[in-house]
Amino acid sequence: MRRSLRPGLLAAMVALAMLLNACARSTATTTEVTSTAAPEAPITATTTIPAPTTTAAPLAPVAVLSEGVLLGWWSDAGWQNDPDYAPLDDGDEYRIFSVTEPEVQSVAGPPLIHCEWVSDAGTGYQVALAPVSFGLGVSAHARASAGRAESIEPGPVHLSVAHEVLDERGADHEDPVFVQLIRTDLDRDGSAEVLGVLERGAGSFPSLGDYGVAVVMFEGMPGLAPIVLAEHVVNELPDDGIDDWFYTATVFRFDAVADVNGDGVDEVAMSSSGYEWWGTELYEWRDERDGFASVLANGCGV
């Protein structure tokens, strides 16, 4: 015979089952997958500050004098020689360059009209320099530097050039005489140039065949033809002999070799003189092909 559960017991069992089921639900763990993204780098604004621009101060004019006479000046605008704007003041300091003497410093006096006795207008300005005025005067604030200038004796190559140059000009070249011969390096490249002056009878009472010739030779490049910078050959004289002195051969002299404007290439100052006149010219060296360019000049005479 089947035995049936008592109603009280059955109710207790149902209640127990429900309790166990509730506990199971409360103790179950749920794993939640979360993704953790790497933190983003903070965005920072980058400001580029431009480098400060510097503008070089304009170069004060560099006055260039010969024996105290203003030839002109150098500035950022190049070579200038308008006497109305002459950069001269009493007390200006100058460096004096010469091929025969070491560099010295001199101080200028007040500017005066140059060569006033020739014309009312004059031809520019001059200053008295102390303690010395010989050679080429350059404003002391300039980036100037003395060039190489070594006096040498003529060798066979120099004499060969002398014969050739004088022969081309119809001058007597049997016994050529160099009164000045200077070895230099104008572009400072290690290849020497030689400045020479050939002369016979220059500055004295003229005779046929007298001459003065300024020539540049290239020791480092013997195949390069010499450059005649200036010349005067007395090939004729008046028959009556009147005013013969006007025909005297010009005297040329190289006065200074210096880098006046600080560009690394030397300029050459050369003076010339004749009967009752004289002048100085500043030549800028370009290169072996183009030679020299005259950039400043002044003088006085009739």
Backbone as CSV, one residue per row, in Angstrom:
resi,resn,N_x,N_y,N_z,CA_x,CA_y,CA_z,C_x,C_y,C_z
1,MET,0.871,-1.177,0.000,0.000,0.000,0.000,0.910,1.229,0.000
2,ARG,0.598,2.095,-0.848,1.405,3.339,-0.947,1.093,4.235,0.202
3,ARG,2.252,4.784,0.753,2.062,5.710,1.857,2.135,7.129,1.308
4,SER,1.305,7.990,1.651,1.287,9.391,1.180,1.843,10.295,2.248
5,LEU,2.535,11.360,1.780,3.137,12.320,2.706,2.070,13.121,3.374
6,ARG,2.403,13.440,4.621,1.461,14.261,5.329,1.535,15.693,4.823
7,PRO,0.396,16.367,4.808,0.366,17.721,4.249,1.358,18.642,4.908
8,GLY,1.605,18.542,6.198,2.568,19.468,6.843,3.985,19.247,6.388
9,LEU,4.292,17.908,6.228,5.655,17.582,5.778,5.912,18.073,4.362
10,LEU,4.890,17.915,3.519,5.030,18.343,2.101,5.253,19.836,2.019
11,ALA,4.549,20.570,2.831,4.695,22.030,2.781,6.071,22.455,3.244
12,ALA,6.606,21.699,4.212,7.952,22.040,4.685,9.007,21.783,3.636
13,MET,8.850,20.690,2.911,9.830,20.344,1.863,9.797,21.390,0.742
14,VAL,8.600,21.846,0.382,8.493,22.850,-0.687,9.170,24.143,-0.256
15,ALA,8.956,24.487,1.009,9.562,25.731,1.481,11.083,25.659,1.487
16,LEU,11.593,24.444,1.874,13.056,24.259,1.877,13.636,24.376,0.483
17,ALA,12.941,23.766,-0.483,13.431,23.821,-1.878,13.494,25.260,-2.386
18,MET,12.473,26.042,-2.053,12.435,27.425,-2.516,13.553,28.247,-1.877
19,LEU,13.851,27.909,-0.591,14.921,28.624,0.088,16.272,28.340,-0.535
20,LEU,16.520,27.049,-0.842,17.799,26.662,-1.466,17.963,27.327,-2.840
21,ASN,16.902,27.399,-3.591,16.958,28.002,-4.940,17.290,29.481,-4.841
22,ALA,16.691,30.141,-3.835,16.980,31.590,-3.678,18.419,31.820,-3.286
23,CYS,18.959,30.941,-2.443,20.361,31.099,-2.036,21.305,30.907,-3.210
24,ALA,20.937,29.903,-4.055,21.790,29.657,-5.223,21.857,30.874,-6.121
25,ARG,20.724,31.533,-6.287,20.705,32.715,-7.159,21.512,33.857,-6.558
26,SER,21.486,33.970,-5.231,22.182,35.091,-4.604,23.686,34.900,-4.541
27,THR,24.162,33.643,-4.557,25.601,33.402,-4.476,26.273,33.276,-5.836
28,ALA,25.522,33.240,-6.937,26.119,33.130,-8.283,26.847,34.424,-8.618
29,THR,28.068,34.334,-9.205,28.857,35.521,-9.594,28.767,35.731,-11.081
30,THR,28.654,36.974,-11.433,28.596,37.335,-12.848,29.868,38.102,-13.184
31,THR,30.638,37.563,-14.142,31.876,38.230,-14.571,31.566,39.172,-15.709
32,GLU,31.838,40.447,-15.494,31.577,41.476,-16.530,32.889,41.904,-17.152
33,VAL,32.981,41.720,-18.433,34.202,42.090,-19.165,34.150,43.558,-19.491
34,THR,35.127,44.244,-18.974,35.222,45.676,-19.296,36.535,45.929,-20.024
35,SER,36.519,46.814,-20.934,37.745,47.175,-21.676,38.260,48.489,-21.127
36,THR,39.533,48.458,-20.820,40.171,49.670,-20.297,41.053,50.270,-21.391
37,ALA,40.653,51.401,-21.935,41.438,52.069,-22.998,42.597,52.829,-22.381
38,ALA,43.744,52.825,-23.082,44.896,53.597,-22.605,44.541,55.069,-22.551
39,PRO,44.955,55.740,-21.535,44.597,57.161,-21.444,45.223,57.951,-22.587
40,GLU,44.471,58.856,-23.156,44.962,59.677,-24.263,45.969,60.706,-23.755
41,ALA,47.010,60.885,-24.566,47.997,61.904,-24.202,47.349,63.269,-24.253
42,PRO,47.684,64.106,-23.325,47.064,65.435,-23.346,47.521,66.221,-24.564
43,ILE,46.633,66.949,-25.136,46.941,67.757,-26.318,47.493,69.090,-25.851
44,THR,48.739,69.339,-26.255,49.359,70.612,-25.878,49.618,71.435,-27.120
45,ALA,49.336,72.692,-27.079,49.581,73.586,-28.210,51.061,73.926,-28.278
46,THR,51.669,73.803,-29.482,53.085,74.126,-29.663,53.203,75.458,-30.373
47,THR,53.911,76.387,-29.765,54.099,77.710,-30.359,55.555,77.861,-30.768
48,THR,55.791,78.081,-32.081,57.149,78.279,-32.576,57.469,79.762,-32.547
49,ILE,58.469,80.102,-31.771,58.874,81.508,-31.674,59.979,81.758,-32.687
50,PRO,59.740,82.609,-33.679,60.786,82.854,-34.689,62.013,83.477,-34.063
51,ALA,63.176,83.081,-34.629,64.434,83.652,-34.138,64.447,85.145,-34.411
52,PRO,64.958,85.905,-33.491,64.985,87.362,-33.705,65.864,87.712,-34.893
53,THR,65.395,88.620,-35.694,66.168,89.054,-36.851,67.028,90.236,-36.441
54,THR,68.276,90.167,-36.849,69.198,91.250,-36.526,69.623,91.925,-37.820
55,THR,69.552,93.192,-37.846,69.962,93.975,-39.005,71.254,94.704,-38.664
56,ALA,72.289,94.414,-39.464,73.584,95.049,-39.208,73.456,96.554,-39.365
57,ALA,74.067,97.249,-38.461,74.052,98.704,-38.547,74.782,99.144,-39.806
58,PRO,74.271,100.149,-40.494,74.951,100.632,-41.700,76.385,101.028,-41.384
59,LEU,77.270,100.715,-42.299,78.674,101.043,-42.109,78.870,102.544,-42.257
60,ALA,79.492,103.146,-41.258,79.810,104.564,-41.378,80.775,104.753,-42.541
61,PRO,80.641,105.833,-43.301,81.508,106.032,-44.459,82.986,105.947,-44.089
62,VAL,83.731,105.258,-44.938,85.170,105.089,-44.739,85.886,106.060,-45.673
63,ALA,86.374,107.151,-45.119,87.072,108.137,-45.933,88.437,107.611,-46.349
64,VAL,88.834,107.967,-47.577,90.118,107.533,-48.126,90.885,108.782,-48.561
65,LEU,92.070,108.952,-47.989,92.883,110.131,-48.250,94.219,109.739,-48.879
66,SER,94.759,110.636,-49.661,96.127,110.495,-50.155,96.874,111.775,-49.818
67,GLU,97.882,111.644,-48.972,98.615,112.816,-48.486,97.653,113.842,-47.888
68,GLY,96.583,113.380,-47.262,95.605,114.261,-46.648,94.517,114.741,-47.581
69,VAL,94.615,114.456,-48.865,93.609,114.882,-49.842,92.541,113.790,-49.968
70,LEU,91.284,114.198,-49.900,90.187,113.241,-49.988,90.050,112.690,-51.406
71,LEU,90.215,111.375,-51.543,89.942,110.717,-52.824,88.471,110.376,-52.952
72,GLY,87.841,110.068,-51.830,86.448,109.639,-51.803,86.232,108.782,-50.578
73,TRP,85.226,107.938,-50.633,84.956,107.086,-49.485,84.191,105.839,-49.911
74,TRP,84.207,104.870,-48.980,83.477,103.623,-49.178,82.333,103.564,-48.165
75,SER,81.153,103.116,-48.615,80.027,102.916,-47.710,79.257,101.703,-48.205
76,ASP,78.131,101.413,-47.557,77.305,100.287,-47.994,76.811,100.471,-49.418
77,ALA,76.815,101.709,-49.890,76.384,101.990,-51.265,77.519,101.848,-52.271
78,GLY,78.730,101.525,-51.801,79.863,101.359,-52.706,80.813,102.537,-52.618
79,TRP,81.596,102.727,-53.676,82.572,103.817,-53.721,81.862,105.125,-54.046
80,GLN,82.187,106.184,-53.305,81.550,107.486,-53.477,82.629,108.569,-53.527
81,ASN,82.315,109.670,-54.258,83.298,110.759,-54.306,82.671,112.130,-54.529
82,ASP,81.422,112.297,-54.134,80.771,113.594,-54.268,81.258,114.504,-53.135
83,PRO,82.015,115.561,-53.439,82.576,116.395,-52.368,81.518,117.076,-51.507
84,ASP,80.289,117.206,-52.005,79.238,117.830,-51.209,78.854,116.984,-49.992
85,TYR,79.208,115.718,-50.010,78.866,114.824,-48.903,80.122,114.236,-48.259
86,ALA,81.205,114.966,-48.333,82.482,114.468,-47.826,82.393,114.157,-46.321
87,PRO,82.713,112.931,-45.910,82.613,112.549,-44.491,83.879,112.929,-43.715
88,LEU,84.126,114.234,-43.604,85.337,114.718,-42.942,84.965,115.588,-41.754
89,ASP,85.643,115.374,-40.631,85.441,116.204,-39.441,86.775,116.429,-38.741
90,ASP,86.879,117.555,-38.120,88.050,117.857,-37.310,88.176,116.825,-36.192
91,GLY,89.362,116.235,-36.063,89.589,115.244,-35.013,89.379,113.805,-35.454
92,ASP,88.966,113.575,-36.699,88.826,112.202,-37.188,90.166,111.476,-37.117
93,GLU,90.101,110.189,-36.807,91.313,109.381,-36.731,91.458,108.526,-37.987
94,TYR,92.712,108.354,-38.407,93.002,107.606,-39.631,94.139,106.620,-39.415
95,ARG,94.063,105.532,-40.138,95.179,104.596,-40.237,95.899,104.909,-41.543
96,ILE,97.207,105.013,-41.486,97.997,105.383,-42.658,98.749,104.149,-43.149
97,PHE,98.508,103.777,-44.415,99.158,102.622,-45.022,100.166,103.088,-46.066
98,SER,101.290,102.379,-46.143,102.337,102.727,-47.094,103.120,101.472,-47.458
99,VAL,103.657,101.451,-48.674,104.476,100.309,-49.072,105.898,100.414,-48.533
100,THR,106.242,101.573,-47.987,107.619,101.757,-47.513,107.727,101.889,-45.998
101,GLU,106.601,102.124,-45.307,106.638,102.347,-43.866,105.572,101.485,-43.181
102,PRO,105.768,101.155,-41.893,104.732,100.425,-41.154,103.503,101.303,-40.931
103,GLU,102.384,100.659,-40.682,101.140,101.379,-40.439,101.247,102.269,-39.203
104,VAL,100.684,103.477,-39.316,100.658,104.407,-38.191,99.261,105.019,-38.078
105,GLN,99.009,105.663,-36.935,97.743,106.359,-36.701,97.978,107.861,-36.774
106,SER,97.007,108.563,-37.353,97.098,110.019,-37.411,95.724,110.621,-37.142
107,VAL,95.730,111.898,-36.756,94.501,112.622,-36.453,94.386,113.795,-37.421
108,ALA,93.149,114.030,-37.909,92.917,115.062,-38.913,92.560,116.392,-38.282
109,GLY,92.972,117.451,-38.950,92.541,118.795,-38.594,91.253,119.124,-39.334
110,PRO,90.825,120.377,-39.289,89.577,120.769,-39.963,89.702,120.655,-41.479
111,PRO,88.615,120.277,-42.172,88.661,120.163,-43.636,88.877,121.522,-44.302
112,LEU,89.660,121.509,-45.364,89.934,122.708,-46.143,89.668,122.405,-47.614
113,ILE,89.387,123.466,-48.378,89.219,123.280,-49.820,90.553,122.870,-50.421
114,HIS,90.523,121.824,-51.244,91.734,121.320,-51.881,91.932,121.961,-53.237
115,CYS,93.163,122.315,-53.540,93.548,122.825,-54.858,92.811,124.113,-55.225
116,GLU,92.567,124.955,-54.232,91.801,126.176,-54.456,92.526,127.143,-55.387
117,TRP,93.846,127.047,-55.401,94.606,127.987,-56.220,94.437,127.732,-57.714
118,VAL,93.964,126.539,-58.087,93.774,126.241,-59.510,92.454,126.794,-60.006
119,SER,91.405,126.700,-59.191,90.109,127.226,-59.587,89.371,127.679,-58.347
120,ASP,88.409,128.566,-58.523,87.654,129.076,-57.384,86.893,127.965,-56.670
121,ALA,86.438,127.002,-57.429,85.621,125.942,-56.847,86.461,124.899,-56.121
122,GLY,87.713,124.772,-56.493,88.538,123.724,-55.914,88.125,122.356,-56.448
123,THR,88.752,121.310,-55.940,88.446,119.966,-56.423,88.162,119.019,-55.260
124,GLY,87.547,119.543,-54.204,87.247,118.680,-53.084,87.875,119.214,-51.806
125,TYR,88.253,118.282,-50.929,88.728,118.672,-49.610,90.032,117.969,-49.249
126,GLN,90.705,118.579,-48.295,91.907,117.982,-47.744,91.960,118.307,-46.249
127,VAL,92.734,117.541,-45.528,92.922,117.783,-44.097,94.399,117.651,-43.775
128,ALA,94.813,118.348,-42.757,96.171,118.178,-42.253,96.170,117.014,-41.282
129,LEU,97.056,116.056,-41.520,97.145,114.871,-40.668,98.398,114.940,-39.810
130,ALA,98.265,114.568,-38.555,99.416,114.551,-37.649,99.374,113.258,-36.826
131,PRO,100.539,112.618,-36.662,101.879,113.144,-36.931,102.360,112.962,-38.367
132,VAL,101.724,112.092,-39.168,102.207,111.873,-40.537,101.032,111.877,-41.493
133,SER,101.318,112.192,-42.748,100.275,112.211,-43.766,100.643,111.397,-44.999
134,PHE,101.868,110.859,-45.039,102.298,110.122,-46.230,101.428,108.879,-46.427
135,GLY,101.379,108.395,-47.662,100.667,107.154,-47.935,99.168,107.328,-48.025
136,LEU,98.462,106.237,-47.777,97.014,106.175,-47.931,96.360,106.222,-46.556
137,GLY,95.524,107.236,-46.332,94.808,107.360,-45.071,93.425,106.749,-45.176
138,VAL,93.064,105.915,-44.205,91.761,105.241,-44.187,91.146,105.445,-42.809
139,SER,89.856,105.784,-42.759,89.171,106.004,-41.485,89.481,104.878,-40.511
140,ALA,89.777,105.246,-39.266,90.243,104.267,-38.290,89.193,103.206,-37.966
141,HIS,87.884,103.525,-38.140,86.848,102.544,-37.808,86.645,101.499,-38.912
142,ALA,87.332,101.643,-40.017,87.147,100.735,-41.149,87.673,99.337,-40.840
143,ARG,87.107,98.343,-41.540,87.609,96.970,-41.439,88.758,96.781,-42.431
144,ALA,89.661,97.718,-42.432,90.770,97.708,-43.385,91.941,96.913,-42.833
145,SER,92.795,96.466,-43.729,94.006,95.760,-43.314,95.095,95.986,-44.342
146,ALA,96.329,96.055,-43.861,97.469,96.267,-44.756,97.703,95.028,-45.605
147,GLY,98.020,95.251,-46.867,98.356,94.150,-47.750,99.845,93.850,-47.705
148,ARG,100.192,92.740,-48.310,101.605,92.366,-48.396,102.315,93.309,-49.359
149,ALA,103.462,93.802,-48.976,104.233,94.694,-49.836,105.713,94.494,-49.524
150,GLU,106.362,93.718,-50.368,107.778,93.367,-50.162,108.597,93.877,-51.345
151,SER,109.516,94.783,-51.066,110.388,95.285,-52.132,111.387,94.202,-52.535
152,ILE,111.544,94.002,-53.834,112.433,92.955,-54.343,113.323,93.529,-55.439
153,GLU,114.364,92.784,-55.750,115.253,93.134,-56.860,114.761,92.446,-58.133
154,PRO,114.935,93.096,-59.278,114.458,92.470,-60.518,115.251,91.232,-60.883
155,GLY,114.520,90.218,-61.335,115.137,88.994,-61.810,114.977,88.873,-63.317
156,PRO,115.459,87.776,-63.911,115.372,87.603,-65.365,113.948,87.698,-65.899
157,VAL,112.975,87.156,-65.170,111.583,87.204,-65.638,111.080,88.640,-65.677
158,HIS,111.372,89.404,-64.644,110.932,90.796,-64.606,111.579,91.613,-65.724
159,LEU,112.847,91.391,-65.949,113.547,92.134,-67.005,113.039,91.742,-68.387
160,SER,112.676,90.475,-68.551,112.105,90.036,-69.816,110.792,90.761,-70.097
161,VAL,109.964,90.904,-69.067,108.709,91.644,-69.207,108.999,93.101,-69.550
162,ALA,109.994,93.690,-68.901,110.334,95.085,-69.156,110.719,95.297,-70.616
163,HIS,111.553,94.429,-71.146,111.946,94.539,-72.563,110.718,94.478,-73.462
164,GLU,109.842,93.547,-73.176,108.655,93.355,-74.020,107.731,94.568,-73.973
165,VAL,107.458,95.059,-72.758,106.536,96.179,-72.586,107.083,97.443,-73.246
166,LEU,108.354,97.737,-73.044,108.936,98.948,-73.617,109.053,98.857,-75.133
167,ASP,109.397,97.687,-75.632,109.506,97.504,-77.075,108.164,97.740,-77.758
168,GLU,107.082,97.263,-77.139,105.745,97.456,-77.717,105.372,98.933,-77.791
169,ARG,105.981,99.764,-76.971,105.643,101.191,-76.925,106.681,102.062,-77.621
170,GLY,107.606,101.437,-78.299,108.602,102.186,-79.041,109.613,102.886,-78.168
171,ALA,109.749,102.458,-76.929,110.693,103.086,-76.011,112.012,102.318,-76.024
172,ASP,113.064,103.007,-75.652,114.382,102.383,-75.579,114.368,101.322,-74.467
173,HIS,114.648,100.076,-74.825,114.598,99.001,-73.836,115.929,98.249,-73.737
174,GLU,116.988,98.910,-74.179,118.287,98.248,-74.130,118.705,97.962,-72.685
175,ASP,118.427,98.899,-71.803,118.806,98.720,-70.403,117.653,99.206,-69.514
176,PRO,116.584,98.444,-69.431,115.413,98.897,-68.668,115.724,99.001,-67.178
177,VAL,115.109,99.990,-66.553,115.354,100.250,-65.137,114.032,100.209,-64.375
178,PHE,113.976,99.340,-63.367,112.852,99.341,-62.434,113.221,100.249,-61.259
179,VAL,112.448,101.319,-61.067,112.676,102.177,-59.906,111.826,101.715,-58.715
180,GLN,110.896,100.830,-58.971,110.063,100.269,-57.902,109.615,98.872,-58.330
181,LEU,109.752,97.922,-57.420,109.345,96.548,-57.696,108.862,95.943,-56.379
182,ILE,107.577,95.632,-56.325,106.947,95.194,-55.075,106.216,93.884,-55.302
183,ARG,106.556,92.903,-54.495,105.827,91.626,-54.547,104.668,91.695,-53.555
184,THR,103.482,91.299,-54.007,102.291,91.344,-53.178,101.405,90.148,-53.515
185,ASP,100.257,90.076,-52.873,99.269,89.026,-53.150,97.899,89.679,-53.004
186,LEU,97.433,90.293,-54.074,96.273,91.171,-54.003,94.996,90.461,-53.585
187,ASP,94.755,89.266,-54.100,93.546,88.541,-53.709,93.811,87.530,-52.606
188,ARG,95.043,87.522,-52.072,95.422,86.712,-50.913,95.130,85.222,-51.134
189,ASP,95.452,84.772,-52.357,95.230,83.359,-52.687,96.532,82.564,-52.703
190,GLY,97.640,83.191,-52.295,98.923,82.517,-52.280,99.705,82.627,-53.569
191,SER,99.116,83.247,-54.599,99.790,83.422,-55.886,100.217,84.882,-56.011
192,ALA,101.519,85.124,-56.131,102.045,86.484,-56.030,101.845,87.293,-57.300
193,GLU,101.547,88.581,-57.093,101.606,89.583,-58.150,102.765,90.524,-57.840
194,VAL,103.338,91.109,-58.888,104.460,92.034,-58.715,104.093,93.360,-59.370
195,LEU,104.172,94.429,-58.590,103.915,95.780,-59.081,105.248,96.431,-59.403
196,GLY,105.390,96.883,-60.636,106.664,97.454,-61.039,106.510,98.792,-61.739
197,VAL,107.487,99.677,-61.549,107.528,100.956,-62.259,108.842,101.023,-63.023
198,LEU,108.714,101.145,-64.332,109.866,101.345,-65.213,109.995,102.831,-65.508
199,GLU,111.224,103.331,-65.477,111.374,104.774,-65.602,112.715,105.146,-66.221
200,ARG,112.641,106.164,-67.082,113.853,106.806,-67.584,113.553,108.263,-67.843
201,GLY,114.259,109.147,-67.135,114.097,110.583,-67.360,112.793,111.157,-66.865
202,ALA,111.949,110.376,-66.202,110.663,110.894,-65.742,110.871,111.965,-64.686
203,GLY,110.123,113.049,-64.801,110.215,114.142,-63.836,111.331,115.119,-64.107
204,SER,112.145,114.873,-65.104,113.250,115.775,-65.431,112.991,116.423,-66.792
205,PHE,113.885,117.320,-67.193,113.712,117.964,-68.496,113.647,116.877,-69.566
206,PRO,112.619,116.912,-70.404,112.346,115.758,-71.276,113.358,115.577,-72.402
207,SER,113.537,114.305,-72.720,114.300,113.897,-73.895,113.505,112.831,-74.614
208,LEU,113.705,112.752,-75.910,113.022,111.710,-76.670,113.362,110.335,-76.101
209,GLY,112.346,109.506,-75.963,112.562,108.152,-75.454,112.399,108.025,-73.955
210,ASP,112.222,109.137,-73.234,111.957,109.034,-71.801,110.629,108.315,-71.576
211,TYR,110.522,107.685,-70.433,109.268,106.950,-70.181,109.030,106.758,-68.690
212,GLY,107.773,106.564,-68.379,107.328,106.087,-67.073,106.222,105.089,-67.332
213,VAL,106.375,103.881,-66.828,105.396,102.811,-67.093,105.162,102.039,-65.802
214,ALA,103.901,101.906,-65.429,103.520,101.095,-64.264,102.912,99.794,-64.774
215,VAL,103.458,98.688,-64.322,103.064,97.384,-64.862,102.829,96.400,-63.719
216,VAL,101.901,95.466,-63.952,101.618,94.397,-62.995,101.987,93.073,-63.647
217,MET,102.799,92.288,-62.931,103.224,90.973,-63.426,102.711,89.877,-62.500
218,PHE,102.584,88.669,-63.039,101.998,87.557,-62.295,103.032,86.443,-62.133
219,GLU,103.663,86.413,-60.972,104.682,85.391,-60.728,104.075,84.000,-60.641
220,GLY,102.894,83.911,-60.034,102.274,82.602,-59.866,101.677,82.051,-61.141
221,MET,101.499,82.887,-62.150,100.927,82.466,-63.425,101.781,83.035,-64.544
222,PRO,102.914,82.427,-64.813,103.846,82.993,-65.795,103.266,83.091,-67.199
223,GLY,102.233,82.313,-67.493,101.639,82.386,-68.823,100.676,83.536,-68.994
224,LEU,100.374,84.241,-67.900,99.430,85.351,-67.962,100.153,86.630,-68.363
225,ALA,99.610,87.332,-69.352,100.253,88.544,-69.862,100.257,89.633,-68.805
226,PRO,101.323,90.408,-68.719,101.366,91.514,-67.765,100.326,92.580,-68.118
227,ILE,99.911,93.326,-67.106,98.943,94.409,-67.289,99.668,95.737,-67.110
228,VAL,99.579,96.611,-68.100,100.124,97.963,-67.984,99.046,98.837,-67.374
229,LEU,99.301,99.319,-66.175,98.306,100.098,-65.444,98.303,101.560,-65.875
230,ALA,99.472,102.126,-66.163,99.584,103.513,-66.604,100.901,103.667,-67.349
231,GLU,100.944,104.609,-68.262,102.162,104.769,-69.070,102.261,106.174,-69.640
232,HIS,103.490,106.597,-69.877,103.762,107.828,-70.602,105.143,107.695,-71.223
233,VAL,105.178,107.689,-72.550,106.433,107.600,-73.296,106.581,108.873,-74.119
234,VAL,107.740,109.535,-74.011,107.982,110.766,-74.768,108.484,110.373,-76.155
235,ASN,107.562,110.363,-77.100,107.907,109.968,-78.476,108.120,111.158,-79.397
236,GLU,107.752,112.365,-78.912,107.959,113.553,-79.734,108.104,114.784,-78.853
237,LEU,108.786,115.790,-79.373,108.982,117.060,-78.684,108.772,118.190,-79.686
238,PRO,108.336,119.364,-79.236,108.158,120.493,-80.167,109.506,120.943,-80.732
239,ASP,109.495,121.387,-81.976,110.745,121.778,-82.638,111.352,123.036,-82.031
240,ASP,110.517,123.952,-81.538,111.059,125.230,-81.060,111.600,125.135,-79.634
241,GLY,111.345,124.051,-78.959,111.872,123.873,-77.611,111.145,124.652,-76.538
242,ILE,110.092,125.393,-76.934,109.346,126.185,-75.951,108.418,125.275,-75.148
243,ASP,108.366,125.529,-73.868,107.488,124.748,-72.974,107.802,123.263,-73.008
244,ASP,109.052,122.932,-73.196,109.424,121.522,-73.226,109.065,120.792,-71.930
245,TRP,109.075,121.558,-70.819,108.802,120.908,-69.535,107.425,120.245,-69.507
246,PHE,106.504,120.754,-70.261,105.177,120.148,-70.291,105.207,118.727,-70.843
247,TYR,106.287,118.371,-71.503,106.378,117.045,-72.127,107.169,116.052,-71.272
248,THR,107.550,116.477,-70.097,108.328,115.557,-69.268,107.543,114.287,-68.969
249,ALA,108.234,113.172,-68.940,107.572,111.892,-68.702,106.983,111.838,-67.300
250,THR,105.813,111.257,-67.197,105.112,111.175,-65.914,105.834,110.243,-64.948
251,VAL,105.876,110.671,-63.691,106.434,109.842,-62.617,105.297,109.058,-61.974
252,PHE,105.410,107.752,-61.948,104.419,106.887,-61.295,105.052,106.226,-60.070
253,ARG,104.239,106.094,-58.999,104.699,105.388,-57.812,103.518,104.646,-57.165
254,PHE,103.781,103.414,-56.771,102.803,102.684,-55.973,102.982,103.126,-54.522
255,ASP,101.918,103.692,-53.945,102.012,104.264,-52.602,101.575,103.299,-51.503
256,ALA,100.560,102.502,-51.768,100.024,101.643,-50.709,99.294,100.452,-51.315
257,VAL,99.313,99.365,-50.569,98.524,98.164,-50.881,97.749,97.825,-49.615
258,ALA,96.421,97.883,-49.678,95.612,97.638,-48.487,94.200,97.244,-48.889
259,ASP,93.580,96.432,-48.048,92.166,96.110,-48.218,91.382,97.213,-47.521
260,VAL,90.956,98.193,-48.283,90.332,99.391,-47.718,88.926,99.106,-47.201
261,ASN,88.131,98.342,-47.964,86.726,98.149,-47.605,86.449,96.828,-46.898
262,GLY,87.492,96.072,-46.568,87.301,94.865,-45.775,86.671,93.699,-46.504
263,ASP,86.800,93.660,-47.845,86.181,92.562,-48.594,87.150,91.413,-48.856
264,GLY,88.371,91.495,-48.307,89.336,90.419,-48.474,90.212,90.537,-49.702
265,VAL,90.020,91.585,-50.494,90.830,91.812,-51.703,91.445,93.203,-51.598
266,ASP,92.730,93.295,-51.918,93.447,94.555,-51.731,93.180,95.558,-52.846
267,GLU,93.183,96.824,-52.428,93.226,97.933,-53.381,94.664,98.439,-53.468
268,VAL,94.955,99.119,-54.566,96.296,99.659,-54.791,96.182,101.158,-55.039
269,ALA,96.934,101.934,-54.267,96.985,103.377,-54.481,98.240,103.708,-55.268
270,MET,98.059,104.439,-56.373,99.195,104.819,-57.199,99.138,106.314,-57.473
271,SER,100.249,106.998,-57.231,100.323,108.428,-57.510,101.029,108.651,-58.838
272,SER,100.762,109.807,-59.409,101.426,110.201,-60.654,101.665,111.707,-60.594
273,SER,102.709,112.141,-61.248,103.021,113.572,-61.231,103.772,113.946,-62.494
274,GLY,103.594,115.215,-62.861,104.278,115.757,-64.021,104.628,117.214,-63.771
275,TYR,104.677,117.983,-64.820,105.054,119.384,-64.690,103.868,120.178,-64.135
276,GLU,103.959,120.624,-62.884,102.954,121.413,-62.192,101.607,120.694,-62.035
277,TRP,101.650,119.412,-61.849,100.415,118.673,-61.532,100.772,117.372,-60.811
278,TRP,99.810,116.836,-60.085,99.972,115.531,-59.445,98.578,114.961,-59.156
279,GLY,98.513,113.686,-58.948,97.238,113.051,-58.627,97.466,111.665,-58.038
280,THR,96.429,111.131,-57.445,96.466,109.774,-56.899,95.202,109.048,-57.322
281,GLU,95.357,107.797,-57.643,94.227,106.973,-58.072,94.207,105.700,-57.244
282,LEU,93.005,105.293,-56.839,92.829,104.043,-56.104,92.236,103.009,-57.051
283,TYR,92.963,101.898,-57.191,92.531,100.822,-58.080,92.036,99.639,-57.256
284,GLU,90.929,99.085,-57.695,90.383,97.890,-57.048,90.738,96.667,-57.889
285,TRP,91.361,95.685,-57.249,91.753,94.474,-57.947,90.533,93.579,-58.144
286,ARG,90.277,93.138,-59.385,89.152,92.257,-59.674,89.631,90.798,-59.738
287,ASP,90.367,90.481,-60.763,90.969,89.151,-60.871,91.970,89.196,-62.013
288,GLU,92.623,88.031,-62.278,93.667,88.000,-63.301,93.122,88.279,-64.694
289,ARG,91.841,88.015,-64.900,91.263,88.245,-66.228,90.883,89.710,-66.433
290,ASP,90.195,90.312,-65.427,89.692,91.674,-65.576,90.652,92.726,-65.037
291,GLY,91.658,92.296,-64.284,92.663,93.234,-63.823,92.130,94.230,-62.809
292,PHE,92.408,95.515,-63.049,92.069,96.581,-62.111,90.930,97.437,-62.630
293,ALA,90.217,98.039,-61.677,89.236,99.063,-61.989,89.539,100.289,-61.139
294,SER,89.576,101.455,-61.753,89.802,102.686,-61.008,88.511,103.052,-60.285
295,VAL,88.582,103.209,-58.937,87.372,103.470,-58.156,87.357,104.853,-57.521
296,LEU,88.516,105.434,-57.241,88.589,106.778,-56.660,89.802,107.491,-57.227
297,ALA,89.710,108.824,-57.322,90.855,109.595,-57.812,90.687,111.062,-57.421
298,ASN,91.814,111.736,-57.305,91.822,113.183,-57.104,93.226,113.673,-57.400
299,GLY,93.331,114.963,-57.601,94.617,115.523,-57.912,94.551,117.032,-57.992
300,CYS,95.614,117.623,-58.454,95.676,119.078,-58.533,96.738,119.476,-59.555
301,GLY,96.497,120.551,-60.235,97.499,121.049,-61.172,96.884,121.657,-62.400
302,VAL,97.746,122.039,-63.317,97.300,122.703,-64.534,97.467,121.783,-65.716
